[in-house]
Amino acid sequence: MPRTRLSLSALPLILLVGLLALPVLALLASWLPWGVVQADTGAILREMASTVLPGYAWTTLWLGLWVAVGAAVVGTAAAAAVTLFEFPGRRTFEWLLLLPLAMPAYVTAYAYTDFLQFSGPLQVALRETFGLEGRLLPEVRSLWGAIWVFTFSLYPYVYLLARTALGERAAHLMEAARLLGAPLSRRITTIALPLARPAVAAGVALALMETLADFGVTSYFGIQTFTTGIIKAWLSMDNRIAAAQLSTMLLALVLVLLWLEHRAERRMRFTAKGTGHAGATEAQPVPLRGLARAVVWGVCTLPVFMGFVAPVAFMLRPLASDWSVLPWDRFLEWAWNSVWLGGITAGLAVAVALALAFAVRRKPDLLTRGVVRLASVGYAVPGAVIVVGLLLPVGWLQARVPQWGVAALVTTTAVGIVWAYLVRFCAVALQSVQSGYARIPASLDDTARMLGAGSARLMARVHWPLLRRSTAAAALLVFVDVMKELPATMVLRPFNSDTLAVVAYQLARDERLGEAALPSLALVVVGLVPVILLSRTLRGRA
């Protein structure tokens, strides 16, 4: 009987997590011999494997390699500059370097294309001024253009983790090296940077996952990545099984990156032992003067300018030159669609996160922790892959029981798009809520139980008042992520319910980059809110 009650009590939790993990499980199930298998699936995969698939894989690996190198170099250099050295404006650069987090990568791509393309204002001005002809700058819509965009959009992941590692873990050993007579350059190259290596690896893994999850930049630039093959197999060849099987290959790569990120985090915790306290003498920044100060200024200014200031200025140009071309009449409609989808998803994600975190808190056994961890897998999966995994079981059920009308309930409705959002972003809310639970002593739960409080009363009277800030932060992060999400929104959004992200992409794709500036800037303004809160949190800890 106790085992039966245990299984029955865990059933709601398993069902809830099953809904969140269903797209991922459906992708894996696409390789099984049962179910609806389209006869030409194998032929399509063999044809793609012999023609375009190697090119897709090579382009994806090449893109990921250079983005990893660029993000690691830019993020680590910026973190070392603001952590190890003292110069005028250092405190300002600490939060300015976070601003590219507010810029969706596809918005940065639109801004650079509008300004630097053949018919853009820069090349036109150069031709008119110097009497030149033809193309004067390299093509923006290229693989190297995408590498540039991703590098300056995603380096803050490396910057944040490397800054924390350098600020908290290098003090003791750097002081010992100074006492042994090591110069500053040797202390940095042999002590500080190796200690920050796990943090850099974790940040690079996060940047690569964001690169693989992107659809807007690669689609707009016409880059044939692995995601392109998935979309073509699904939409152009009308074979969802082939698309699902290709998605599992991309999913395997993402899971490898996720494993590397967790491994790097464990090494970060290991290197934190025995590294001294942050208040040590050598932990104070080293004052710089002359040429060294100018170099550090350049290291900090370049990422901020390329990742935030320049794209915003490029988008403000059409706003300032001609307000009549901007779609003011429909802007409020797009903004409302984005806001209500984001609000509903944020509320549901927080509720699910509270339920999952409370279950782990009350019964942290292997089953509960494993089931809750399964619910977090969706965040590492690209939005386009989630859509394929979501529609695969829906199509199977529609073919088996057409009278239920499951396809009409999930596709092009708020139900389907919110479901996809929850699969993608519940992990964000769960991480924030669990960090809030980590600050609540377990003795409070024991005291409440001794006073006769049940689960509902424990949550309402003890946990909830202490979790308000964490849940508010979780809701805000999910809201902003939903506002910026592009591939899942494009496929599953209800009819006549365009969001700011979708409209910005469609206008840019139609070469109406001036009109795309308004929804793009709105997304940037929304993205600034969590960046400001993150900056205040980091400064408070410092």
Helices and strands as residue ranges (DSSP letters): H 2-29, H 41-50, H 53-84, E 85-86, H 90-96, G 99-102, H 105-116, H 121-130, H 143-169, H 171-179, H 184-187, I 188-192, H 193-213, H 216-221, H 226-231, I 232-236, H 240-271, G 281-283, E 286-287, H 290-304, I 305-309, H 310-321, G 323-325, H 328-362, H 366-375, G 377-380, H 383-400, G 402-404, H 406-410, H 414-438, H 442-450, H 455-458, I 459-463, H 464-484, H 487-492, H 500-509, H 513-541
